[in-house]
């Protein structure tokens, strides 16, 4: 099966079923069997979503009439072709030929002349579209207007840099399991395996790879010596200020990166309870802990259904990696620009407050709750924390004294691309 056909099918699944691109790739049997073409398929899929809004705009200008909904797969195929012509170093004649030939494979052979005409016209007239695109920041950065407007309101001085950062290829970071070896020892193993990397600031266990690699190439990955984890995500566990004999709760814990980091960082905690609502994600959480040979009390439950999971024992530390808009990780998940809606953000915002209120009941006096999102929207971060503190007299904000991030008055915000990290927010709340 051709790589362009597989990419088109995956893109169609994301649009039609509202599945994430990560999920669609992971569950595509055609992609699993693609062998050496996997890298090309991923590049086409991620790149197409990264630039989809711009590409759709160009396609609509090229078409005399819009594609009917029942023929949406044809639309996705043409956008895939436009992406390759506009952003990939593939000879134009090869792109046109392969895209036209794919029409037969999607049972739309009648559209071959149309696809040929559209792509060849783009090759002739590509420069005509650039002035209009350059003068519209939404089109230029390929973001929906509502996201551009929200980022511009929240970050009036940085918004353009954020939009540009969202379209960059993200770096790959590792977190070394220091219970097995030091970071310096693991770097030697990497060098012996021909993988270049360097130590990171801010995280004592972090390594930045010069180039992303498949996890199977990482020395000792399957033995639990190292994990793949974004640098900003690695910062959360240090904020917990873990001590021996503490009881710790990791809420919304899947896929387990922070849970495992907790256990690696402080092996002498009394217990770690991890909660995940979704059974499939809970399975991934268990697989992560199993790979690293770590153990936690796992509960598959809705946090807000507190009677189903809480045994009335209070926790010393709580990590709430809250569901969010994920607008800080768009460069890793460009389909967020297409799938997320303003209505969803409002709904998520309500859930975030509910989770905070529920978990606050389970925290010991003088205990610490660390609230985290991978969002850059203030309504999910500093504004939400301000409202929570105003509504809870026993909640005290603990200052975060670090060299990284921007102080919002209610926690630290890393903006996408800042310190070469994803966009994350952190707030430390102590119970008086």
Beta strands, then each sheet from edge to edge (+ up, - down):
strand 1: 173-176
strand 2: 197-199
strand 3: 206-209
strand 4: 226-228
strand 5: 247-251
strand 6: 271-276
strand 7: 297-300
strand 8: 315-321
strand 9: 363-373
strand 10: 395-398
strand 11: 406-407
strand 12: 412-414
strand 13: 424-431
sheet 1: 2+ 3- 1+ 4-
sheet 2: 7+ 6+ 5+ 8+ 9+ 13- 10+
sheet 3: 7+ 6+ 5+ 8+ 9+ 13- 12+ 11-
end
